[in-house]
């Protein structure tokens, strides 16, 4: 009986740890003054980098910048620039129309009323990775 309880406790502890890393929170907001989409990614404990879905033919390294230098941006990775950083800030300039590639969804669409539609796979994790949980915030003002 003690083995059963120990096994059950170990299983519940493992499930709790796994549930704690169920997704990586991403706060996404459009800044109409800067004409940019800002995202803040908070890495949970034990997660050192993120594996992201491929956006080909588009490239995150061309679309995203890290205005505060907190993130290293790769085509399919996002990692802290320093090991002591847990919050990463990335920005995508949407002041001009997105480049259009044949047979691919553009990363964003601008509308004449000032709104912007984002291609949500920008914040999609790779198949084998911890998923991202984007939280979309309305723009201020």
C-alpha distance (Angstrom), angle and dihedral (degrees) to the residues before:
residue distance angle dihedral
X1 . . .
X2 3.82 . .
X3 3.81 90.2 .
X4 3.79 90.2 51.9
X5 3.81 91.7 50.9
X6 3.82 91.4 46.0
X7 3.81 91.1 49.3
X8 3.80 90.7 47.1
X9 3.82 91.5 48.3
X10 3.81 91.4 47.9
X11 3.80 91.0 48.6
X12 3.81 92.1 49.3
X13 3.80 91.2 47.2
X14 3.83 90.3 50.5
X15 3.82 91.0 47.4
X16 3.80 90.3 49.7
X17 3.81 92.3 51.1
X18 3.79 89.9 47.1
X19 3.82 91.8 47.5
X20 3.82 89.5 49.9
X21 3.81 89.1 60.0
X22 3.80 92.6 41.1
X23 3.79 91.3 124.4
X24 3.77 142.8 -9.3
X25 3.82 112.8 -115.4
X26 3.79 116.6 -124.9
X27 3.81 120.7 -173.8
X28 3.83 109.1 -154.7
X29 3.79 124.0 -170.6
X30 3.80 134.9 166.7
X31 3.81 113.8 -133.1
X32 3.83 107.0 -154.9
X33 3.81 93.3 -171.6
X34 3.82 94.0 55.3
X35 3.83 92.7 32.4
X36 3.77 88.4 -131.3
X37 3.78 140.6 120.3
X38 3.79 111.7 -129.3
X39 3.79 122.9 -160.6
X40 3.78 127.7 -174.4
X41 3.78 115.5 -161.7
X42 3.80 118.6 -164.7
X43 3.78 112.3 -158.4
X44 3.81 113.1 -144.5
X45 3.81 119.3 -133.7
X46 3.79 111.9 -74.0
X47 3.81 94.3 24.5
X48 3.80 111.7 107.7
X49 3.80 100.1 170.1
X50 3.79 141.0 0.7
X51 3.79 128.4 -120.4
X52 3.78 110.0 -145.9
X53 3.79 133.1 -164.3
X54 3.78 115.6 -95.9
X55 3.83 114.0 -100.6
X56 3.80 97.4 -165.3
X57 2.95 126.8 -168.1
X58 3.83 85.1 29.6
X59 3.80 122.5 64.3
X60 3.80 126.2 -142.6
X61 3.81 88.7 -154.7
X62 3.82 88.3 64.4
X63 3.81 96.6 37.8
X64 3.81 102.0 43.5
X65 3.77 134.0 54.9
X66 3.79 131.0 178.9
X67 3.81 104.5 -130.6
X68 3.80 93.8 -168.5
X69 3.81 95.3 38.5
X70 3.81 92.4 -117.1
X71 3.82 96.7 126.4
X72 3.79 138.8 56.2
X73 3.79 106.1 -147.9
X74 3.79 121.2 -154.8
X75 3.78 131.1 172.0
X76 3.79 92.0 -96.0
X77 3.82 102.1 6.2
X78 3.76 139.6 71.3
X79 3.79 120.1 -170.0
X80 3.78 138.1 161.6
X81 3.79 115.6 -92.1
X82 3.82 88.1 -138.5
X83 3.79 126.6 32.2
X84 3.82 92.7 -126.3
X85 3.84 93.2 58.8
X86 3.82 116.9 97.1
X87 3.82 98.5 167.9
X88 3.79 117.8 65.4
X89 3.80 123.7 -165.2
X90 3.79 119.0 -155.1
X91 3.78 127.6 175.3
X92 3.79 133.8 -164.4
X93 3.80 117.9 -159.2
X94 3.80 109.3 -135.5
X95 3.81 98.0 172.4
X96 3.82 91.8 113.8
X97 3.78 131.3 41.0
X98 3.78 114.3 -81.7
X99 3.78 116.4 -106.0
X100 3.78 110.7 -99.9
X101 3.79 117.5 -133.1
X102 3.79 122.8 -168.4
X103 3.83 114.1 -97.6
X104 3.80 95.0 1.2
X105 3.78 135.0 102.6
X106 3.81 111.8 -115.6
X107 3.81 116.0 -117.2
X108 3.81 90.5 -117.5
X109 3.79 141.9 -1.0
X110 3.79 124.6 -145.0
X111 3.78 121.4 -147.9
X112 3.80 129.3 -155.3
X113 3.81 92.5 -114.8
X114 3.83 89.4 63.1
X115 3.79 97.5 -102.3
X116 3.78 123.8 129.0
X117 3.80 129.3 -150.3
X118 3.81 116.2 -151.4
X119 3.76 127.4 -150.2
X120 3.79 98.3 -122.4
X121 3.84 96.1 -148.5
X122 3.82 85.0 75.8
X123 3.81 82.2 83.2
X124 3.80 98.1 38.1
X125 3.79 119.9 120.3
X126 3.79 122.5 -135.1
X127 3.81 115.7 -94.0
X128 3.80 95.5 -99.2
X129 3.82 97.0 40.4
X130 3.79 136.8 90.3
X131 3.82 106.0 -85.3
X132 3.77 123.7 -114.8
X133 3.80 120.2 -124.8
X134 3.81 107.4 -151.8
X135 3.77 115.6 -160.1
X136 3.77 110.4 -159.5
X137 3.81 115.9 -145.6
X138 3.81 124.0 -165.7
X139 3.78 115.3 -115.0
X140 3.77 116.8 -96.4
X141 3.76 120.3 -103.4
